[in-house]
Amino acid sequence: MKRIQKGACAWVLAALAPVALAQAGSQDALLDFMYARFAAVFTQPKGGAGPREFLILASPGIGVDQADLVTPSYAVSMLLDQVPEPARAYHPTGVKVSKVYGRILDAAAITRYQDPSTRGAALAAKAILFDSARPGQPTEAYAAFLNFQMEYQAAQDARRVALAESRATGTPLPTGLDQAVDTARKRWERLGHRQAIQEALDALQAAYAGNALALMRNFRADFLHAHLRGGASHDWLPVTTYPPEEQWTTGTGWHPMTFRQDDPLAPSAGDAGPLPALGKAAKTAAPWTPGMTLSVEVKRVQVTRPWMDPSLFSAHTWALRESAGFTLVSSGNPVDRDPGIMPILVTGLLLARKLTLTGYPGSGADRLGPFDLGGGQGRPAMARHMTRTPAGTVITVPDLQIVAFFCQVVPQSPTPDPRFFR
């Protein structure tokens, strides 16, 4: 199956290759069920604070080579530089996030209005957040903030996954889950410089309204310097993941999940996100029949782009010139007829490993829902082990794969304030 590879990004071609349709069963219903299970555990409920997060399923999962798990990773960075189609099943559009952002910086018409009362605070905030010796990279304090934030998120994930598993399987809840969340929150506050970093982030955001020209110059400098690493120029831009790529398999944060065909508590996918329901292109080759159970370990990975400040998209102090080549970054609604060139942005990954499918009635299949079951033809295949039992075939796939992308909607952009452009 498709696997992240170095070189010419062969995974893009694999993602666009034709897929076999279902042998039996309602695969749309299966994908909606798995989508809803993931969304119920890992995404923020409607009405929560901050930007709403939603999922796009990889169908099937994208295999990850251990050789690619280095920092910075070319393969991971190239994968996450793609703008996906606004649908619940992942398909890359061929549009690069870095290209869109770079063209905005090059073609932005910026108001020259200056508010000196916020400029000093903004520059001080940048010194707290970003390392002047490594343009675009976080300071030690900001890196600690992000790491302990991820630790807190992992503790919350563990509690939500355990609750979902208890409801689905009837197993008792482990003890200490609430205490672990509280401990992680206190560590974030004490060791992650949470208050100071949040104040710096707020100060930087407040400065957009009055000092766009100075800030845009800084954005352009950070973007330019991000291409320079180790004294050489590079044609690709790195992403930063929390935890780092080296800790995807060895670090903590892995949680068990179980999917049963007869799950009586299957959640509804109706309010799982702002994207349309899964279509026929997302169907899988494996049937989902009574008696089948899929167990797997999953882990969230947070993604940031040190060369990009997404707050730019919500600022009202710039407009696009014709030289940009596009007039709309995002309409603010991914299901619009013209949602813009970059309506959504990938902000994280959901990893899976140690997959076991029991009770399968056939001799093997390539995929089930968002999971790659190995055994792909004509492409590098993940390892797969099969054992036939009286109750059906047992398929195990130990390898690491990406099964979903966490995303956020890019707000309507650009939205220049007419007061600044008379």
MOTA-V231393 format. One record per backbone hydrogen bond with DSSP energy under -0.5 kcal/mol. NH is the residue of the N-H (numbers start at 0). CO is the residue of the C=O. If there is no record, write none. Layout:
nh=[NH | NH]
co=[CO | CO]
This chain:
nh=[3 | 7 | 11 | 12 | 13 | 14 | 15 | 16 | 26 | 29 | 30 | 31 | 32 | 33 | 34 | 35 | 36 | 37 | 38 | 39 | 40 | 41 | 42 | 47 | 53 | 55 | 56 | 57 | 58 | 61 | 62 | 62 | 63 | 67 | 68 | 69 | 73 | 76 | 77 | 78 | 79 | 80 | 81 | 82 | 83 | 84 | 86 | 87 | 89 | 92 | 96 | 99 | 100 | 101 | 102 | 103 | 104 | 105 | 106 | 107 | 108 | 109 | 110 | 114 | 115 | 117 | 118 | 119 | 121 | 122 | 123 | 124 | 125 | 126 | 127 | 128 | 129 | 130 | 131 | 133 | 136 | 138 | 142 | 143 | 144 | 145 | 146 | 147 | 148 | 149 | 150 | 151 | 152 | 153 | 154 | 155 | 156 | 157 | 158 | 159 | 160 | 161 | 162 | 163 | 164 | 165 | 166 | 167 | 168 | 169 | 170 | 176 | 179 | 180 | 181 | 182 | 183 | 184 | 185 | 186 | 187 | 188 | 189 | 190 | 191 | 191 | 193 | 196 | 197 | 198 | 199 | 200 | 201 | 202 | 203 | 204 | 205 | 206 | 207 | 207 | 208 | 209 | 210 | 214 | 215 | 216 | 217 | 218 | 219 | 220 | 221 | 222 | 223 | 224 | 225 | 226 | 226 | 227 | 228 | 228 | 231 | 233 | 239 | 241 | 246 | 247 | 250 | 254 | 256 | 258 | 260 | 262 | 265 | 271 | 281 | 282 | 285 | 288 | 291 | 292 | 293 | 294 | 295 | 296 | 297 | 298 | 300 | 301 | 302 | 303 | 305 | 307 | 309 | 311 | 312 | 313 | 314 | 318 | 320 | 323 | 324 | 328 | 329 | 330 | 335 | 338 | 340 | 341 | 342 | 344 | 346 | 347 | 348 | 349 | 350 | 350 | 351 | 352 | 353 | 354 | 355 | 356 | 357 | 357 | 359 | 367 | 370 | 372 | 372 | 374 | 384 | 386 | 388 | 391 | 392 | 393 | 394 | 394 | 395 | 396 | 400 | 401 | 402 | 402 | 403 | 404 | 405 | 406 | 407 | 408 | 409 | 412 | 414 | 416 | 417 | 419 | 420]
co=[62 | 5 | 8 | 8 | 9 | 10 | 11 | 13 | 24 | 25 | 26 | 27 | 28 | 29 | 30 | 31 | 32 | 33 | 34 | 35 | 36 | 37 | 38 | 44 | 406 | 404 | 87 | 402 | 56 | 401 | 1 | 60 | 399 | 64 | 65 | 67 | 71 | 72 | 73 | 74 | 75 | 77 | 78 | 94 | 81 | 90 | 84 | 275 | 56 | 82 | 80 | 95 | 96 | 97 | 98 | 99 | 100 | 101 | 102 | 103 | 318 | 107 | 316 | 209 | 113 | 114 | 114 | 115 | 117 | 118 | 119 | 120 | 121 | 122 | 123 | 124 | 125 | 136 | 129 | 130 | 133 | 128 | 138 | 139 | 140 | 141 | 142 | 143 | 144 | 145 | 146 | 147 | 148 | 149 | 150 | 151 | 152 | 153 | 154 | 155 | 156 | 157 | 158 | 159 | 160 | 161 | 162 | 163 | 164 | 165 | 164 | 173 | 175 | 176 | 177 | 178 | 179 | 180 | 181 | 182 | 183 | 184 | 185 | 186 | 186 | 187 | 187 | 192 | 193 | 194 | 195 | 196 | 197 | 198 | 199 | 200 | 201 | 202 | 203 | 204 | 205 | 206 | 206 | 210 | 211 | 212 | 213 | 214 | 215 | 216 | 217 | 218 | 219 | 220 | 221 | 222 | 223 | 224 | 226 | 231 | 228 | 226 | 303 | 301 | 243 | 244 | 246 | 297 | 295 | 293 | 291 | 259 | 262 | 268 | 278 | 279 | 366 | 286 | 288 | 357 | 258 | 355 | 256 | 352 | 254 | 350 | 348 | 241 | 346 | 239 | 303 | 304 | 307 | 308 | 309 | 310 | 311 | 108 | 106 | 320 | 321 | 412 | 412 | 338 | 332 | 335 | 327 | 328 | 339 | 407 | 405 | 405 | 300 | 403 | 298 | 348 | 400 | 296 | 397 | 396 | 294 | 394 | 292 | 355 | 392 | 370 | 367 | 365 | 370 | 381 | 395 | 393 | 391 | 388 | 359 | 386 | 356 | 392 | 384 | 354 | 351 | 61 | 349 | 400 | 349 | 55 | 347 | 53 | 344 | 51 | 342 | 329 | 314 | 315 | 415 | 416 | 417]
